[in-house]
Amino acid sequence: MPLLWPLLVYIIVVCILVAGMLGASYVLGQRHREASTDVPYESGMTPTGSARLRFPAEFYLVGMFFVIFDLELVFTFAWAIAARALPRELRWIGYAEIAIFIAVLLAGLVYLWRAGALDWGRSRRATAEKGERRHAALP
């Protein structure tokens, strides 16, 4: 229990801070009701159409690729910064580990590329049929 008191103090301070910010915004905030208050407004123009649009699956794939390769960059950068502080013998071991890490990610990218996950110009059915024909041709 003695090790948990800093966490308890932190939780109490955060709750007080959040309550203070909410209270200050309620007391100091503007109060006005005009006809145009509830009208959507974006970038100086009245919006046309619905905000609930359906995005294609490729949109989400780009997002996933960004997250994956952004995390790769974060890990690689952290390794590069930490490599200077390591002894000379451990630098090569770390270099081998980061090379394996990058190789696994590149292998995954090549797999997705070969599987047709990056072929957005063609339909998914055509890509699937091409894969079925390739597997049917094997002895």
N, C-alpha and C positions, 0 to 999 in steps of 0.2 A: 504494500500500500504506500510506503513512503516514496516510491519511484513514480507514482501516478499523480502526485500533487502538482507538478508543473503542467501536466495535461489538463487537470481540473482548472487551474488558474487561467490557462490559455482559453479554454472553453468559456469561462465566465467573462473574460475580457472581450472575446469576440462577440458574445451575446450582448454585452453592454454597448459595444461599438455599433453593432447593427441596429439595436433599439434606438440609440442616439441618432444615427443617420436617418432612420425612418421617422422618428419624432421631429427632427429638424426639418426634413422635407415637408412634413405635414404642416408644421407651424409657419415655415417661411415660403411655402409653395404658393403659386398663383391660383386664384379661384375665380374663374369666369366661365360663363355658359353663353356661348354665342352660337349662331346657326352653323357657322363653318368649323366649329370645334371638332365635331365628329366626322368630318368629311376627309377621306383619305387624300393625302397629298404627297407626291414623291418627285423630287428633283425639279420642282417648279412647274410641274404639269399635273393636271388631273388624270388619274390612271384610267385607262380604257381596258375593259375586259376583266376577267377574273384573275386573282392572284394565285389560284390553285391550278397550276399548270402541271401536266404530266411530263416528266423529263424522261428521255430515253435511257436505257440501261447503260449506254456508253458514257453518259454523264457521271454515273456512279463509279464506273470502272476507272475513269480518269481520276476521280477523287481517291479511290483506293490505291492506284499507282502512285499518286502524289504522296499519300501518307506513308506507303511502304518505302519509297526511295528517299523521302524526307527523313524518316527514322534511320535509314542506312547512313545518310549524311551526318546525322547527329552522332551516331555511334562511331563512325569513322573519324569525325572531328575530335570527339572525346578521346579516342585512342591516340590520335596524333598529338594532342596536347599532353597526355599522360606518358607518352613514349619517351619524352625527353628526361623525365624524372626516374625512369627505370634504369637498373643496371644494364650494362651492355649485353650480357648473356640473355636477359629477359626480353630485350628489344626484338631479337629475331624470332623468339617464340610468339610474341605479340603480333609481329608482322605476319607470321604464318597463320595465326588465328584470324586476323582481319582479312587476309587474302582468302581464306576458306569461307568466311562470312560473305564476302562480296561474290565469290564464285557460286555459292548457293543461291543468292539472290539473282544473279545473272542466269543461272540454270532455270530458275523459276520463270524469269522473263522470256527466255528462249522457249520454254515449254508452252507458255501462254501464246506466244507468237505463232508457234507451230500448230497449236490447237485451234487457232483462228479467233482467239479472244480479241485481237487487235485489228481484225478485218472488219471495219465498220461500214465499208462501202457496199459490201455484199450482204445478202440476207443470211440469217443464222441457218435457215434450212439448206441453202446452197452449200454452206460450209460443212454442215453435218453430213449432207449427201456425199460431198467430196471425201470426207473421212471414212464413210462407209464403203465407198468404192475402193479406197486405198487398202482398207482392211480385207475386203473381199478378194482383192487381187493377190493377196499373200497366199502361199501354198499351205 
